[in-house]
Amino acid sequence: MVKVTQEQYDAILWHLETYDLMACLEFFHRNDGVIRMGIRSSNLRGELSDEDIATIWLDLSKAEVVK
């Protein structure tokens, strides 16, 4: 099981229904809490690896939503 927040789960689900895995991974890479051009992005990625995201993408039942 991959532990995710509700926000992470919702983002993966939205990309699953709307785009492809590569777009989803890019979205999480852009939202990694790093400051770019003076603006800090939200840290939506958290501790998730690309493998974690792909695992959930392939099988939503592998996700465990935590608070």
VENKA-V334254 format. One line per field, one symbol per residue. psi: psi as a letter, one per 20 degrees, with the letter a starting at -180 (. if undefined). burial: b if it has 24 or more other ideal C-beta (glycine too) atoms within 12 Angstrom, else e. A space follows every 50 residues. Layout:
psi=???
burial=???
This chain:
psi=qppqrhgggggggghhhgbrghhgggghhhmjjqppkjppqqmhhcjprh ggghggghnhiipopr.
burial=ebebeeebbebbeebeeeeeeeebbebbeebeeeeeeeeeeeebbeebee ebbeebbeeeeebeeee
